[in-house]
Amino acid sequence: MALCSFSNAFSLSSFTILDNSFFMDFLPEASGSQLKVYLYGRFLCTSQDETNNSLESMCRVLGLSEDELISCFSYWQTMGLVQITSTSPLEVQFLPIKQFSGSSKIRNKEKYDDFNKRAQEILSGRLITPHEYNEYYTLIETYKFEPEAVLMIIKYCTSLKSNSINYPYILAVAKSLMEENIKTAAALEEKLIEQEKSSEELKSVLSSLGLKRPADMEERNLYLKWINGYGFTHGVILYVAKKQNQKGGMHKLDENLTKYFELKLFTINEIENYAVLRENLFNIAKTVTRNIGQYYQVLDSVVDNYVSGWVQKGFSENMLNLISKYCFTMNYRTLELMDDTINKFYKLGLVSEDAVNQHIKELNSQTQQIKEILDILGLVRNVNSYDRELFKTWTSSWEFSLDAIKIVAENAKNKEHPISYISKILGDLYNRNIKQEDEIKKALSEKEYKSVASTQAKNDATNFAQRDYTKEDLSALFDSLDDIEI
C-alpha cells in the first residue's frame, strides 16, 4: 500500500479533466455508449476505489454487455486514445489525447479512392468523416466484407432512412448481416431480393401494429424468421398482429409468435382454440388450488408449470377436480405432490375419467382396509405410503386375504413394532405356504412363533440402525410420525 493516497471520499469530490480537443475532434463522432465507456473509464483511472474497476462492474454500471464494452474500447483504440494491453482479462490503458489530424486517420486513401467517392455519393446528405471511413475499411479488411457489399449496405440503409443517416445504424446492419455470414455482394443481393418479396406483406403487418414507417433490417429479419423459420403464413402473422391492438410493436409480436411456435399452434383456428383453452386452464387452476387448500393471487405460473401440462397429457377438468380432492384427502397438499400423483397415474395409463375413478376407488378401498388393520393394532394415525407398500406386498405378491392379515394383526397387538411383526410373520407363513385362515391360526399357536416375535423385537432396533434407507423409506417413516394424532 502506498505511503500517501487519496481517500474514496476525496476522490469522489475531485474532478476528471479532459482536453478541449476531445470535445472538438472526438466527441462529435462517438456514439452514446462509446462516450459513456470513455468518460467512465477516465473516472476509474483516478478513483481510489478499485472494487468498481472491473469488467463486470463497468458493464453493470453502464448497462452494457461485455461484447458492447469491448467494442467501445476497440473504437477508442482505433482513435488512438486507449490501448488494449490484454483481452483475457481485459486491461486497458488510457493514452494522452493528441491533436486530431484528419488526413492521418484515413488508411490507404489511394486504395479506397473509388470506394470513398461512391460512398460519399450515396450519403449525399452529409460529409463522411475520416473515422467513419475507417469503420468501413475495418469491415473490409478485418471482417472480410466485399467493398461492393459495404456500398450496397450503405445504399440499403439510406433507402430505409435518408441519405443523411448516421453511420452507427449502417454498422449495426452490417453486424446483423455478418452474423448470417452475408459478406459478398451476391449473397447480399439474394438477401435483399428475399426481403423485397415480403415487403408489401410486412408493410401490412406494421400498419396493423400502428407503425406507418418502412420496416428496418431487424424487422425484415424477424418477418423472414416467422415465415421461413417458424412456418407461419402471412395470414396468421397478420391475425396475431391485429390481436395485439397496436400494443408492444414488433418485439411483442415476435414474443407471441415464438410462444405459439413452441406450443405447436400454426393456424388461426388453433390459436383461437388455445385462447379459449387458456381461459379454461385458469378456471381449472382456481379449482385445483382451492381443492388442495392452496391460494395463489396470480395463477399464470400454475397454468404454465402445471395445469397446461396435465391437460396436454389428456387429463380433463373433471379428472383434475377429482384427483385434486383425492390429493387433499391423502395429505398431498402442494402442487408438486399433486404433479407427482398425476405422473404416476399417467405412467399407469390412467388417462380416462373412468380409469381414474376406478383407480381412486381402489386406492380408497385399500386405505380403508389398512385402516382396519391399524384399528386392530390400536394405532391412531393416518395411513401412509409405507403402510400401502407393505399392504401391496402382503396382498398382491404374497396373496394373503384381508382376513388372514387381520388374524396376524390380532397377534401383533401390544408388540413394540407391530407393523414389522406382521410383515415378519406373513413372510414366514408365505415361505411355508401357509395361507388358509385356519392353518394360520394353528401356526400362530405354535411355540416357535413366540421366539420369532422375540427375535424380531430384538432385531428391529439393530436393523433400523444398520439398514440403508432409501429416500422413499425415510419419507414414509416421517409421514407416519407426522400422521400420529397426539
N, C-alpha and C positions, 0 to 999 in steps of 0.2 A: 504493500500500500504506500502511496506517495506521502512524503512528509507534510505537504500542504495541498489542499484541494478545496473546491467549492462544495458547499452542501447542496442537497437537492432543492431546498427552498431558494437558495441563492441563484441556482441555475434557472429555475422557473421564473424568477423576477428579472432575469437578464434579457439579452436581445440576440437574435440571429441576423447577422448583417450580410447583405448581398450587394455585389457590384451593380451599378446602374446599367452596365452593358448587358446584364442578364435580362432586364426588362425591355431593353431596346432590341436585342438581337435574338434572344431565345424564347422568351415568354410568348410572343405572338404566334409562334408556330407550334407550340406544345399543346397537347390535349389536357383536359382537366385532370385525368388520372396521372399523366406524366408530371404535371406541375405539383400535384399532391405528394407524389413519391419523392421528387427532388427536394421540395421545401421541408418535408418531414425528415428526410434523411439528413439534411443540413442541420436541423434542430438536434437530431440524435447525436451528431458528431460532437456537439458542445454540451450535451446533457451528462450529468454525473450519475444518473440512474440507469444502470446497464440492464436492468430487468426487462425494460421495454425495447432494448436494442437487439431484436432478433427478427428473423423472417416471419415466424408465426405471429408475434406481437404486432409487427408492422401491418401484416395482412388484416389482422383483426381490427386495428385502429382505423385503417383507411378503407376497410370494406372491400378489399381486393383479393382475388385468388393468388396463389403463388406464381402461376404462369403469367398473370397480368402484371404482377410486381416485377418479375424478372424481365418481362418485355419492356416495361418502362425504364428499368435501369439500362437495358440494352440500347434503348433510344438515346439516353443521355451519354452512353459510351460513344455512340456514333457522332454525337455532337461535341465530343472531347471534354465533357465536364466531369465524367467519372471514369473509373477503371475497375472492371470486374476482375478481381485477383483470384477468385475461387468460385466455382459453381456448386461444389458439394463439400462443406456447406457454403452457402452464398456469402461472399465477402466483397464489399465494395469500398473503394477509396474515392473520395471526392477530390477533384483536381482544381487548381486555380482557374478562374474564369479569364480566358484570354480574349483579346479583341476579335470580334467576329469578322471573318473575311469571306464574303460570298463566293468569290472565284475559287478559293481554296477548298470549298466544301463540295464542289461538283467533281465527281470522279470520272475520269475518262471522257471528258467533254466531247472530244472529237469522235470517239467510238459511238457515242449516243446522239450525235448531232441530228440525224434524221428522226430518231425516236423523240427527241426533245421538241422538234418542230411540230411533229404530228400531235404529240400530247398537248402542246400549247394551243394548237388549232382547235382541238376538241374542247378544252377548258378555256374557251374564249372569253368567258365572263370574268376572269381574274388572271393574275400572273402566277405562274408556278414558281415556288421558292426553291432555292438550292437544296434545302433539306428534303422537300417533297420529291425532287428528282432523285435524291439519294435513296429514298424509300422505294421508289420504283426500280432503281438499279439493284437494290437488295433482293427484291422479288425475282429479278432476272438472274443475278449472279449466285445468290445463296440458296434460293428456293427453286431455281431451275424453271421459272416461267419463261415461255417464249415471249420475246418483245412484242410480237403481234398480239399475243393473248392479253398482255397487260394493257395495250391500247384498246382492245375490244372491251375489257373490263371497265376502263375509264369511260368509253363511249356508252356502254350499257348503263352505268351509274348516272351519267348526265341525262340519259333518256328518261330515267325514273325521277330524277330530282330537277336539276338545271345545269347549265354549263358553267355555273359558278360554285358547284358543290365542293365542300371541303374534302381534303384527301383522306382523313381518318375513315370516312364512310367507304371510300374506294378500297382502302386497305382491308377493312372488315369483310367486304365482299370477296376480295382476293383470298383472305384466310379461309372463308367458307368454302370456296372452290378448291383450295389446297387440301382441305380435309377430305374432299371427294376425289383427290388426285387428278383434278382437271387443271392442267398447266399448259396445254397446247391450244393453238387456235382452232384446230379441227375438233378437239374434244369440247371446247367452249361453245363452238358454233352448234354442235349437236345438242348441248345442254340448253342453249337459248332457243333453239327450234322447238325442243320438247316443252319448254315453258310457254312459248308463244302459242302453241296449240291449245293450252288450257287457259290462255289469258282472259277470254270472254267469260268462261265459267268462273274463274277466280274473281273476276270483277263483280259478278252477281253475288258471290259469297260475301265479299267485302261490303257490298251495298246492304245485304241483309243484316250485317253487323253494324250498320250506320256509318261505314267508312266510305267516303266519296273520293279518296285519292287512289293513285295507282299502287299496285302491290310492289313491295320491295323484294329483294332477293330471298330473305329469310321466309317471307310469307309464301313466295312461289315454291320454295323447297318444302315447306310444310304441306302445301296442297298436293305436290307430287308424292310426298310420303303417304298421304291419306289415300291417294288414288292407286299408286303402284305398290307401295309397301303394305298398307292395310287392306287394300282391295275394296274400298268403299266406292260406290257410284257417286256421280255429281249430285244426283237427286237426294241421296241420303245425307251428304255433306250439307247441302242447302237446307234440308229439313232440320238438321241439328242446329245449324246456324240461326235459323229463324226462331227456334225454341228458346235460344238464349235471350231473345228480346233485347238485342243490342247491348248486352252486358258482357264484359270480360274480353272482348276482342278475339283476335286470332289465337292467342295463347290459351284462353279459356276453351275455345273451340277444339284446340289440339288436346287439351286435357280430357274433354268429354269424349272425343272420338277415340282416344287411346283407351279410355275406360271401356267403351263399347267393344273395341277390338279385343281387349283382354277377356271380356265376358262372351266373346264369340257372337256378338249381335251385329249382323251385317245388313239387315233390311229395315225399312221403316216400320213394318209390322212387328218385327222382333223387338225393336226399340220401344214402340208404343206398348207392347205387352209387358216389357220389362218395367216401364213406368207404373203400370197398374200393379204388377207383381211387387215392386218395391214398396208401394203403399201398403200392400197386404203384409209384406215382410215386417214392417214397423208394427202393424197390429199384432202379428204373431209374437214379436219381441216383447210387446207390452204384456201379453197374456203369459208367456213363458216366465219372464222375470217376476211377475206377480205370483205365479203358481209356486215358484221355488223360494219365495219370500225375500226377493231382492228388489231394490229400487234403483233405476238409472234415470237421471234427469235428461240425459242425451242418449239416444238409442242407436246412433249411427254405428258406433263400434260393435254393438251387439249384433246388428244386422250384418255388417261386413265380415265380422270374425266368426260368427256362429250361425245365425239363422239362415243366411243365404246358402251356406254350405250344406246345412241339413236339408233344405228344400231341394237343392241340386241332387242330393243322394236319393230323393224320392219320398221323403217324409212329409206328409200332408199337414195342414193346420190342425186337424183333429188328432192326428197321431202325436204331434208335438205337444198338444194340450194334454193328452193322456200321459205321455212319457214324463212331462214336467211335474204332473201331480204325483206320479209314481216316485219320481226322484225325491220329492218333498217327504213322502212317507218313509223313504229309505234313508233319509237324512243326507241325501246328496244335494245340498242346497247352495251350490255355486254353479255358474255356467260351465266351468271346467269339468266338474264331475258329471254334469248332465251331458256334456260333449263326449266324455268317456263312455257313458252308458249308451248313447246313440251309436257310437262307433262299434261297440260290442254287438248291438242289435244288427247293425249293418253287416258286420262280418259273419253273423249267423244267417244272413239272408232275410232278416225280418224287416221288409220294406213295404208291406201292405198293412192296412188297418186291421184286418182280421188276424194276421200273423202276430202283430204287436199285441193286440188284445189277448190272444191266446197265451202268448209268452208271459205277459204280465200276470194273467190269471194263474198260470203255473207257478210263477215266482211267488205270488201271494199265497198260494196253497202250500208251497214249500215252507214259506215263512211261518205260516200257521202251524204246520206240523213240527217245525223246530221249536216253536214257542211252547207246544205241548210238552216236549221233552224238557225244556228249561223249567217249566212249571213243576214237573215231576221232581227235578233236582232241587227245586226251591230257589232257583236263580232269578232274581227280579231285575232284569235288564232287557234291552232290545236285542234282537237277532243281528249278528254282524256277519261280515264276509267270511270270517274264519269258520263260523258255525256252518255257513252254507257250503263251503268247500268240503268240510268233513261229512256233512249230511249227504252230499252228492256222491262221495266215495262209498259211504255205507249203503246207500240205496241203489245207485247205478252200477258201480264197479263190483261191490260185494253182494248186491242183490238181497239185502235184508229188508223185510217188511217193516212198516212203522210200528206195528205191534211187537215185533221181535226186538226192535230198538228200545221200545218202552220197557220191556222186561229187563233188559240190561240196565236201563236208566234207574229202575227201581232199586237195583243192587248198588247203584253208584251214589245213592243218597248219602250225604254227610262225608263223602270222600273229600280228601284235600284238593284233588284236581279231578272233579267228576267227569268233565268232557274228555280229558285224556284217558281216564279209566274206561269210559265207554268205548273209545276208539281201540284201546289195547285189547279189551275183551272181545269185541267184534272181530278184530283182526285174527285173534287166536281161534275163534269159532269158525271163521271163514277158512282158515288153513286146515281145520279138522273137518270141514264140510258139514258143519252143524248149523242148520238154518231154520228148521222147524221149531215152532214155539215150545212144544212140549219137550223137545230134545234140548233146547236152550235152557229151560228151567231145570232140567235134570243135571245138565253140565254145570250150571251155576251153583248147584247144591254140593258139588264135589269139593273136597278139601283143597285140591290143587289150586282152585281159583282164589282161595284166601291168600296163598303165597304169591299168586300172580298180582293181586291187588297190593300186597305189602311191597313186593319188588318194584311195582310201578310207582308207588308213592315215593320210594327212596330214589328212584332213577329220575323222577320229574325234575328235581332241583338240579341234578347233575346235567341232564340233557339241556335244561334251559341255559346253563352257563356255557356248555360246550358246543351247542348246535350253531351252525352258520345260518342265521335267519335271513331270509330274503326280504326285500322291501315290502312285498305283499304280506308276509308273515307278521312283520312288525306293525304294519298298518292295521292289520286285522286285530292284533293284540291291543294296540292303543285304542282302536274302535271299541273293543269290548270293555276297556276300562272307562272310556268316556260314556258308554251307554248305561253303566251301572247307576241305578237310582238310589241316592242316599237319603 
